[in-house]
Amino acid sequence: MRLLLKIVPFAQLVEQYGTPLYVYSKKTILDDMRRIEAAFDGTPHVTYYAIKANANSQILQILAAEGLGADVASRGELFLALRAGFPPSRITFSGVGKRDDELVYALEHDIFAYYVESTQEIEVLNQIAGSMGKRARILLRVNLDIDAGGHAYVSTSLRHNKFGLPHAKALEVLRTARSLPHIDVRGIHSHVGSQITKSAIFVKAAEAVAEIIRHLRDGGVPIEDLDFGGGFGIQYHGFIRNKHLPLEHAEEAHLTSTDLLRAALPILRTLDCRLSIQPGRAIVAHGGTLLTRVIYRKETEEKTFLIVDGAMNDLIRPALYHAHHQIVPLQITNAPFETVDVVGPICESGDFFAFDRRLPRMERGDVMALMCAGAYGYVQASVYNARPRPAEILVDKANHTVIRPRETLEQL
Ligand SMILES: Cc1ncc(COP(=O)(O)O)c(C=O)c1O
């Protein structure tokens, strides 16, 4: 049996462009994005796509054309957002460490708002904006001290994390900020983590921001804007179901990002704020796949290894966060299942895609698809071991476009 994942002709693309190869489906990305928009059910809001999740210029252009805003985390991301056509009035700048030159660049382009994370940042922004004869709109990122679960590296709202300011300090900080001549205090922002899979966390975060907004307003700080951040989890396990594939059980099996968002909306709607969110993963993850080919099978007394031509430099999520990507052979047959380690060629034991994974038996030359690799995939790719980065292909109905050619040796 042949697997043509949805409408994407993977086998043909592999033949034409080789492996490892990132392939995106425009339809899946747009469908996921529109589902998020539809979940608001008419509630006025702005969705700032978190560019860090996937910054390919063609994908940015697609999302800009749909009327989304963009959340950027660096001067480079701001450059890409502007070039892709996001209007400056729909761009926000997040991040705990914005450099002076980055603030100058953003002020030159009159972006909508700065999500500030320290008192010193507010002072520096005030001073730079003043020197340029401008005012900067700010939202204060509050640290809610909520445990979002998941890997420690993607938790962002625990007291000991570097992000935001403790909510108890918000009133004092914003009162002071309001007295600064070049700062326009607009509201607050929270982002509790990434790949959050429990509605209860979002409800808790919404209750916490509601409480903070009440406290700030009571203290004389008007709050017009609330950005509720991103972090809406997606289904990674068992994305493709087929009787010739091992069943992947996971608590996220029935998870949809929109249910997570919907759980918080009843609270957020009551706050009388200009509401925004900043999803990244939930928009682009499902639309991307990394294809990689088995170079060797190696059987030892302990293990069977499938050594593939993709590696941690192409997709670092398993190495970085022990993240799970479902692995699906391009040709699905009724091959018996076996337990394997899927590893790359890099000289690190952390260079793996899966440990002890049940998969249909695969041979040298077979191609496998690592599913749901559209977010935090290519953007985190590197040239470690002098391995040129893979090509990126965008499939749109029956057509496909190379949206980033494979890096060449000369570019290393
Ligand atoms: C400030 C901020 N906003 C939005 C996002 C997007 O998160 P996600 O891709 O989980 O939706 C991130 C990512 O960590 C972030 O740091």
The ligand as an SDF file (V2000), in Angstrom:
LIG
                    3D

 16 16  0  0  0  0  0  0  0  0999 V2000
    6.2910   35.4120   24.0380 C   0  0  0  0  0  0  0  0  0  0  0  0
    5.8770   34.2530   23.2350 C   0  0  0  0  0  0  0  0  0  0  0  0
    4.7350   34.3160   22.5580 N   0  0  0  0  0  0  0  0  0  0  0  0
    4.3000   33.2890   21.7830 C   0  0  0  0  0  0  0  0  0  0  0  0
    5.0410   32.1310   21.6810 C   0  0  0  0  0  0  0  0  0  0  0  0
    4.5040   31.0160   20.8150 C   0  0  0  0  0  0  0  0  0  0  0  0
    4.2970   29.8780   21.5410 O   0  0  0  0  0  0  0  0  0  0  0  0
    3.5780   28.6120   20.8550 P   0  0  0  0  0  0  0  0  0  0  0  0
    4.3340   28.3200   19.6190 O   0  0  0  0  0  0  0  0  0  0  0  0
    3.6940   27.5570   21.8740 O   0  0  0  0  0  0  0  0  0  0  0  0
    2.1770   29.0080   20.5820 O   0  0  0  0  0  0  0  0  0  0  0  0
    6.2330   32.0110   22.3900 C   0  0  0  0  0  0  0  0  0  0  0  0
    7.0080   30.7610   22.3130 C   0  0  0  0  0  0  0  0  0  0  0  0
    7.5560   30.2540   23.2240 O   0  0  0  0  0  0  0  0  0  0  0  0
    6.6670   33.0960   23.1850 C   0  0  0  0  0  0  0  0  0  0  0  0
    7.8080   33.0340   23.8560 O   0  0  0  0  0  0  0  0  0  0  0  0
  1  2  1  0
  2  3  1  0
  2 15  2  0
  3  4  2  0
  4  5  1  0
  5  6  1  0
  5 12  2  0
  6  7  1  0
  7  8  1  0
  8  9  2  0
  8 10  1  0
  8 11  1  0
 12 13  1  0
 12 15  1  0
 13 14  2  0
 15 16  1  0
M  END
$$$$
